[in-house]
């Protein structure tokens, strides 16, 4: 029995074979870091902006990142089809001509079948959405929007810089332009109870987002969260807690929602806690086993009335 709608299977449904994402760093920053909103950033965000640092730190061009990423995916997975994934920082935060140039440069490479753009909900306007929608004729296109929590009190606490209404509006406008939306969510944010996390799941279901990415909050060096953690004001989730929360969360999501991620990939050298997030394969195995033990599946609470 398929317990949840995983991303790899979704891509195989469309393309008939494995499709691999190639993460890209286009050298963007973020309005929550450059002073437009704040200079502090979200309390958990590292200096790479949740990306590789390929351009911002190593100076690699989009072309080099595409070629190197494609070669790596071919060797490791035998993949021949790829998605250009603009991952680091806020990838719609710039002039429209610059965005078009970057996207075009990434999509011109052999084997590219899709475009996925990660950004903030306060950094997408009608012009950006029309640009992204213009690629839909030839490519699979996803807009990835950071939400993290459907609670304004939490968004304030993590210095997110936008509210839930902003996210909701961005989703509605993206859908009006025919775009699929993947929402990013973090479990274990400061002050959040399990019920608050489930309210986020139900909120995403009500918006009919097409995809969701989930990971546990982890503490990396040189972030405000690291200072909070080191002063004993934040407790990380234990792995067993996280596994149960993931299953509970998925039980509230509609079965059609594509689950693009269930655990994160911190830079090992910069990770402070919890150390178990380094063991991605073990965590995924625990999640799969727990699904069987609980006889659980995505959308179960919706079928059973909660």
N, C-alpha and C positions, 0 to 999 in steps of 0.2 A: 504494500500500500504506500502510495506517495503521500507523505505527511504534510508537505508544504510545497508551494510552487517556486522552485529554485531557479536562479537566473540562467545557469548553464542549460538546463532543460528547455527553458523558454527560448533561448537563442537557437537551440537545435530544432525546435518546432518551426522556426522561421527559415533557417538556413540549411538545415539537414546535416550539420556538422558542428564541431567545436568552433566557437568564436572567442577570441581572446582580446580583452581590453588592453590598450597601451596607455599607461598614465603619462600625462604631459604637464610640464611646468612652462607656462608661457610668459613668466616674468611679471605677473600681475601682483598687485598689493590688495588692500581691502579698506573700505571706508571706515572700518572699525579699528584701523591701525594707522592710517595716514593723517588722522586729525579731522576728517570730515565728520565723523560721529564721535570717535574716541581715538586715543593713541595706545590704549591698553590691550585691545583685542579681547576675544573671548577668554575666559580664565584658563581654559585648557589648551589653547592653540599654541603650537610650537613655532619656531622660527621658520619652518618650511611651509607653514600654512596647510598642514595635513597632506603635504605632497612629498615629492622626491627631492626638491631643491636642485633639480637638474639645470635649470636656466639661472635661477636667482642666485645660486651659489657656485655652480660649476661652469656656467656659461655655455651650456649645450644648446644648440639651435633646435627649433621644432623639427627640422628635417633629420638632424642627427638622432634626436630622441625617437622619432618614428622608425628610422632604420634599425637602431640598436634594439628597440623594444620589439620590433617585428622579428628580428633575427633570434632574439632570446626566446620568444614565444614559439617560434618554429622548432627550435631545438628542444625546449622543455616539454611542450604539449603536442607537437606535431600540427599546430594550427596553421591554416592557410588563409583564414579570414579574420579581420581585426576591426576593433572599434577604437577610434581616436577619442581618448578620455582626457579632457582638460580638467585637471584635478586640483592643482595647487592654488590656494587663495581664491579670489573672486573672479571668475573667468568671463564675466560680461561687464567688467568694470573698466570701460575705456571707450574711446570714440568708435562709432559703428564701422568706419572704414578700416580701422585697425583690427577689430574683431573679425570682419569678413576676410581680411588678409590672412590672419592666423588660422581660421577654420579652413579656408581654401588650401592653404599650404599643407595642412595635416591630411586633408581628404584626397589629395592628388596621388597618394602613394598606392602602389599595387596591393590589392587584397583588402583595402579598407571598405567596409560595408556599413559602418555606422559612426555616429557622432554623439558623444555624451558630454555635456557641459555642466560642471559644478559651479554653483554661485549662491548668492544670498537673495532672498525674496525682495529686498529693497533695492536690488541692482538689476531688475528686469523691467523694461518698459515696452511699449508697443513696438517701437522700432527694433529692439533686440529680439522680441518674440517673432516678428515677421521675418527677420533674418534667419533665425533658427528654423522656422517653418519652411523657408525657401529650399532647404536641403532635403525635405522629406520625400521629394519625388525620386531621389536617387539613393538615399541613405536612410537607415534606421536612426531616428533622432530621439534622444532623451534629454530632458532638462532636469538636473539634479539640484534640489533646493534644500538648504539647511534649515531645519526647524528645531530639532533637538528635544523640544518639549512643547506641549500645547497649553502651557501655563505661563501667563505673563509674569507672575511672581518669580518663577524660575528663570525666565529669560533676563529679567533684571538682575538677578543674583549672579548669573554667569556672564553678565555684561555683553549680552548678545547684540544689543543695539537696534532691535526691531521688535514688534509685538506679534501676537498670533494673527491678528487681523491683517497685517501686512502679508504674512504667509498665505492666508486664505485668499486674499485678493490676487496674489501672484499665480496661485494654482488656477483660479477661475479664468484669469486672462490667458494663461498658457493653454488651458483646455479650449478656450474660444479660438485659439490659433491652431488647434489640431495637434498640440504637442503632448507627449506622454511625460508625466512628472514622477520622479523618484524622490521621496522625502527622506532626509537623514535624521535619525533619532539616536539619542544617547540614553542608555539606561543607567541609573545610579547617580543622577545629578544631585548636587547638594540640596537637602531639604525635601526631596521627593519621596513620597510613600509609594508602595506598590500600586495602590489604587490610582494615584495621580498618573503613573506610567500607563496604566490601562486606559485612563481617560484620553491620553494621547493617542493610543491605538484606535479607540473608538472615534476620535476626532478625524484621524486620517481616513478611516473607513467612510465617514460621512462625506468627506470631500472627494471620494472615489479616485484617490491618487493611484496611479498604475503600478508604482513600485515603492519599496521601502528598503532602506539600509539601516541596520541596527548594530551598535556596538556598546560595550561597557565603557564607562568613564574611566580612563586611566590617567595617571599622573606622569608627566614628562618634565625633564629638567628645564629650568629657566622660564617657567610659566607662573602666573599668579596662583594657580591651583597647587603647584609644588610648595609654595610658601604656606598656603592654607593647610596642606597635608602635614608638612613638617612641624607645624605648631599644634597638631592634634585636633584640628577643627574639621577634618573630613575623614570618613572611613570608607575605604573602597569595598565594593561588593566582593564577597567570596565567590569562587567559581560555581559552587552548588546553588547559591542564591541567583546568580546570573542565569544559569541554565533554566531554572524554574520560571524566572521572569520572562525569558525569551519565549518559552512555550505559552505562558499566559498571554503574552502580547500577541503572538500569532493566532491564538484562538479567537481573538477579537477582530482580526483582519479578514476581509472578504477573501474567499478562496482564489479569486482571479488576480489578486495583487501579487506582483512578482517580487520575491524576496531576494534582493541583490546582494545582501551581506548580512551575516549573523555574528561576526566578530571582527575586530579591527586588527591593524598591522602596525603597531608602534615601532619606531626605530629602537632596537634592543639596547644600544649604547646609551640612549637618553631616557629610557623607561625607569621610573622610580618605583611605581606600584600600580596595580597588583602584578606580581611577576607571572602569574598564570596566563596572562593575556599573550605572552610569548608563545604559548603552546597551542597554536591555532587548531592543529589537527586533533589534538586530544579534546579540546573544547567542542569541536564539531561532532566528534564521536559521542561525547556525553549527551549532546543535544539530540542526536539521532536515537540513541538508546533510550533516552528519557521519553521521547515521543512514543516509542513502543511500549514502555512500561506504563505510561499513563493512558495508553490508547487514545492519544491526542492527535489533533490535526488542525491545520489552518482553517479558521472560520467555525470551529466547534461551538464556541459560545453563541454564535449567531444562529446556528441551527437549533441549539438547545435552549434558546431564550435567555442566555446569560447564566 
